[in-house]
Amino acid sequence: MAYLSVAIITYNEASNIERCIRSVATIADEVLVVDSNSTDNTTAIATALGAKVIVQPFLGYIEQKNFALQQASHPFVLSLDADEALDETLLQSIAAAKQLGFTADAYTMNRSNYFCGSFIKHGTWYPDRKLRLVRKEKAAWGGINPHDKLALTSAGKQQHLQGNILHYTYHTIEELVAQTNKFTTIQAKAMYAQGKRSSVFKMVMNPLVAFISGYIIKRGFLDGINGFIIARSVAYSTLLKYAKLYHLQQAGK
């Protein structure tokens, strides 16, 4: 049987961290919380639940998660956000893989996102497959902030696990709007720094494609009114991202 670390980055996650830690209690040999100087009780709750807490000023989502990955004590690491938890099926899948000694280098799993009273089962938000359990020496976080992505850095065997990460994303529309505004600003700045550019064509077409993909092709309509709201919000966030990038371009001339 192999040993497993669970790595979680936090900032003011007192309302979430207990649920996250308790969901992995039966499979984690170490729970590592990397906290960005929370001003609430996040670290006290984590410590009381037996987690190892490291305080690290925020480096950026990608950089912070790579720091947490490297600080983990064991060769296999499950990376979670504080507002995530494992359902029973995924918990059993990971326990079985652990019992066999983790025969793969990386494990993917589906994520089910919560929105205004229910978990979404279709559209852009599901199955939302994520690579989250890895042999740490063969993986690293990348992507474009704030949308980080864990990936293998060298060839390795991958396996998909049954079950879901339960992502307690948005309890209200206000939370969705605020997060969309925050994240699109971070995205636009990251894209600009990478030399990516916007245009009127992208501002018109990319949101349209995002809506059609999420609501029709990926059957977001099966989630009812919430499916429609999500599809529209994904389209709107796409517009905001490219609009903010366009204004950064203009300011940089």
C-alpha positions as CSV (number, residue, x, y, z in Angstrom):
1,M,0.0,0.0,0.0
2,A,1.3,3.5,-0.9
3,Y,1.1,6.6,1.2
4,L,-1.0,9.6,0.2
5,S,-0.7,13.4,0.9
6,V,-3.7,15.7,0.3
7,A,-2.7,19.2,-0.5
8,I,-5.1,22.2,-0.1
9,I,-4.5,25.9,-0.6
10,T,-6.6,28.3,1.4
11,Y,-7.5,31.9,2.1
12,N,-10.4,32.6,4.4
13,E,-12.0,29.2,3.9
14,A,-13.4,28.7,7.4
15,S,-16.8,27.8,6.0
16,N,-15.4,25.1,3.7
17,I,-12.2,23.6,5.1
18,E,-13.7,21.2,7.7
19,R,-15.9,19.5,5.0
20,C,-12.9,19.2,2.7
21,I,-10.6,17.6,5.3
22,R,-13.2,15.3,6.7
23,S,-14.0,14.0,3.3
24,V,-10.5,12.6,2.9
25,A,-9.9,11.5,6.5
26,T,-10.0,7.8,5.7
27,I,-7.5,7.9,2.9
28,A,-5.0,10.7,3.7
29,D,-1.8,9.9,5.5
30,E,-1.1,13.6,5.5
31,V,-3.3,16.6,5.0
32,L,-1.3,19.7,4.0
33,V,-2.9,23.1,4.1
34,V,-0.9,26.0,2.5
35,D,-2.6,29.2,3.8
36,S,-2.2,32.7,2.4
37,N,-2.5,34.6,5.7
38,S,-6.2,34.0,6.3
39,T,-7.9,36.5,8.6
40,D,-10.6,34.0,9.7
41,N,-10.4,30.7,11.6
42,T,-9.2,28.6,8.6
43,T,-5.8,27.6,10.1
44,A,-7.2,26.9,13.5
45,I,-9.9,24.6,12.1
46,A,-7.4,22.8,9.9
47,T,-4.9,22.3,12.8
48,A,-7.7,21.0,15.1
49,L,-8.5,18.4,12.4
50,G,-4.9,17.2,12.3
51,A,-3.7,19.0,9.2
52,K,-0.2,20.3,8.8
53,V,-0.4,24.0,8.1
54,I,2.2,26.1,6.3
55,V,1.7,29.9,5.9
56,Q,2.8,31.1,2.5
57,P,2.0,34.6,1.1
58,F,-0.1,34.1,-2.1
59,L,2.1,33.5,-5.1
60,G,-0.6,33.1,-7.7
61,Y,-3.0,30.1,-8.1
62,I,-0.6,28.1,-10.2
63,E,2.5,29.0,-8.2
64,Q,0.8,28.4,-4.8
65,K,-0.4,24.9,-5.9
66,N,3.0,24.0,-7.1
67,F,4.5,25.1,-3.8
68,A,1.9,22.9,-2.0
69,L,2.7,19.9,-4.3
70,Q,6.4,20.1,-3.5
71,Q,5.8,20.5,0.3
72,A,3.8,17.3,0.4
73,S,5.7,14.5,2.3
74,H,4.5,11.5,0.3
75,P,5.2,10.6,-3.3
76,F,1.5,10.6,-4.3
77,V,-0.5,13.7,-3.8
78,L,-4.2,14.5,-4.2
79,S,-4.8,18.2,-4.8
80,L,-8.1,19.7,-3.7
81,D,-9.5,23.2,-3.4
82,A,-11.0,24.1,0.0
83,D,-14.5,24.2,-1.4
84,E,-14.2,20.7,-2.7
85,A,-14.9,17.3,-1.2
86,L,-15.0,13.7,-2.3
87,D,-18.2,11.8,-2.8
88,E,-18.4,8.2,-1.4
89,T,-17.8,6.6,-4.8
90,L,-14.6,8.5,-5.5
91,L,-13.4,8.0,-1.9
92,Q,-13.7,4.2,-2.4
93,S,-12.0,4.4,-5.8
94,I,-9.0,6.2,-4.4
95,A,-8.9,3.8,-1.4
96,A,-8.8,0.8,-3.8
97,A,-6.1,2.4,-5.9
98,K,-4.1,3.2,-2.8
99,Q,-4.4,-0.4,-1.6
100,L,-2.9,-1.6,-4.9
101,G,0.0,0.8,-4.4
102,F,-1.1,3.4,-7.0
103,T,-0.1,1.5,-10.2
104,A,-0.6,4.6,-12.4
105,D,1.3,7.9,-12.3
106,A,-1.8,10.0,-12.6
107,Y,-5.5,9.7,-11.9
108,T,-8.3,11.7,-13.4
109,M,-11.8,12.1,-11.9
110,N,-15.0,14.0,-12.7
111,R,-16.0,17.1,-10.8
112,S,-19.6,18.0,-10.1
113,N,-20.2,21.7,-9.6
114,Y,-22.8,23.1,-7.2
115,F,-25.0,26.1,-8.3
116,C,-27.9,27.6,-6.4
117,G,-29.2,24.5,-4.7
118,S,-28.1,21.7,-7.0
119,F,-25.2,19.9,-8.5
120,I,-24.9,20.5,-12.3
121,K,-24.9,17.3,-14.4
122,H,-24.6,18.6,-18.0
123,G,-23.2,21.5,-20.1
124,T,-19.8,23.1,-19.7
125,W,-19.7,22.3,-16.0
126,Y,-20.0,18.5,-16.2
127,P,-18.2,16.1,-16.3
128,D,-15.5,18.7,-15.8
129,R,-12.8,16.0,-15.8
130,K,-9.8,16.9,-13.7
131,L,-6.3,15.4,-13.1
132,R,-5.9,15.7,-9.4
133,L,-4.0,12.6,-8.0
134,V,-0.4,12.3,-9.2
135,R,3.0,11.0,-8.5
136,K,4.4,14.4,-7.5
137,E,7.8,14.0,-9.2
138,K,6.1,13.6,-12.6
139,A,3.6,16.4,-12.4
140,A,3.2,20.2,-12.1
141,W,0.5,22.8,-12.2
142,G,0.3,25.0,-15.3
143,G,-2.3,26.8,-17.3
144,I,-3.3,30.5,-17.3
145,N,-4.2,32.0,-13.9
146,P,-6.7,31.7,-12.4
147,H,-7.6,28.6,-14.4
148,D,-4.8,26.3,-13.2
149,K,-4.3,22.8,-14.6
150,L,-2.3,19.8,-13.2
151,A,-0.5,17.9,-15.8
152,L,2.2,15.2,-16.2
153,T,5.7,16.6,-16.9
154,S,6.9,13.4,-18.4
155,A,5.4,10.2,-19.9
156,G,3.4,8.2,-17.5
157,K,0.4,5.9,-17.1
158,Q,-3.0,7.6,-16.5
159,Q,-6.1,6.0,-15.1
160,H,-9.7,7.4,-14.6
161,L,-11.4,6.9,-11.2
162,Q,-15.1,6.5,-10.7
163,G,-16.9,9.0,-8.6
164,N,-17.0,12.8,-8.3
165,I,-15.2,15.7,-6.6
166,L,-18.1,17.7,-5.2
167,H,-17.4,21.4,-5.9
168,Y,-19.4,23.7,-3.7
169,T,-19.0,26.6,-6.1
170,Y,-21.7,29.1,-6.1
171,H,-24.6,29.3,-3.6
172,T,-26.0,32.5,-5.1
173,I,-25.9,34.4,-8.4
174,E,-24.2,37.2,-6.7
175,E,-21.3,34.9,-5.9
176,L,-21.1,33.9,-9.5
177,V,-21.1,37.5,-10.8
178,A,-18.4,38.6,-8.3
179,Q,-16.2,35.6,-9.1
180,T,-16.7,36.1,-12.9
181,N,-15.5,39.7,-12.6
182,K,-12.5,38.8,-10.5
183,F,-11.4,35.8,-12.6
184,T,-11.8,37.5,-16.0
185,T,-9.5,40.4,-14.8
186,I,-6.9,37.9,-13.7
187,Q,-7.3,36.0,-17.0
188,A,-7.0,39.1,-19.2
189,K,-3.8,40.2,-17.4
190,A,-2.3,36.7,-17.8
191,M,-3.2,36.5,-21.5
192,Y,-1.8,40.0,-22.1
193,A,1.5,39.0,-20.4
194,Q,1.7,35.9,-22.7
195,G,1.3,38.1,-25.8
196,K,-2.3,37.0,-26.6
197,R,-4.6,39.6,-28.2
198,S,-8.3,40.3,-28.5
199,S,-10.4,41.7,-31.4
200,V,-14.0,42.6,-32.1
201,F,-14.4,39.3,-33.9
202,K,-13.3,37.4,-30.8
203,M,-15.6,39.4,-28.6
204,V,-18.6,38.6,-30.8
205,M,-17.9,35.0,-31.9
206,N,-16.2,33.4,-28.9
207,P,-19.1,34.1,-26.4
208,L,-21.6,32.8,-29.0
209,V,-19.6,29.6,-29.5
210,A,-19.3,29.2,-25.7
211,F,-23.1,29.4,-25.3
212,I,-24.0,27.1,-28.1
213,S,-21.4,24.6,-26.9
214,G,-22.5,24.6,-23.3
215,Y,-26.3,24.9,-23.7
216,I,-27.0,22.9,-26.9
217,I,-24.0,20.6,-27.8
218,K,-23.2,19.6,-24.2
219,R,-26.9,19.6,-23.3
220,G,-26.9,22.2,-20.6
221,F,-30.6,22.7,-21.2
222,L,-31.2,19.4,-19.3
223,D,-30.2,21.2,-16.1
224,G,-33.3,23.5,-16.5
225,I,-33.1,27.2,-15.7
226,N,-29.8,26.8,-13.9
227,G,-28.4,25.2,-17.0
228,F,-29.5,28.3,-19.0
229,I,-28.0,30.7,-16.5
230,I,-24.7,28.9,-16.5
231,A,-24.5,28.8,-20.3
232,R,-25.2,32.5,-20.4
233,S,-22.6,33.2,-17.6
234,V,-20.0,31.2,-19.4
235,A,-20.7,33.3,-22.6
236,Y,-20.6,36.5,-20.6
237,S,-17.3,35.6,-18.9
238,T,-15.8,34.9,-22.3
239,L,-16.9,38.4,-23.5
240,L,-15.5,40.0,-20.3
241,K,-12.2,38.2,-20.7
242,Y,-11.7,39.4,-24.3
243,A,-13.1,42.9,-23.6
244,K,-10.7,43.4,-20.7
245,L,-7.8,42.1,-22.8
246,Y,-8.8,44.5,-25.6
247,H,-8.6,47.5,-23.2
248,L,-5.2,46.3,-21.9
249,Q,-4.0,46.3,-25.5
250,Q,-5.3,49.8,-26.1
251,A,-3.7,51.1,-22.9
252,G,-0.4,49.5,-23.9
253,K,-0.1,51.2,-27.2
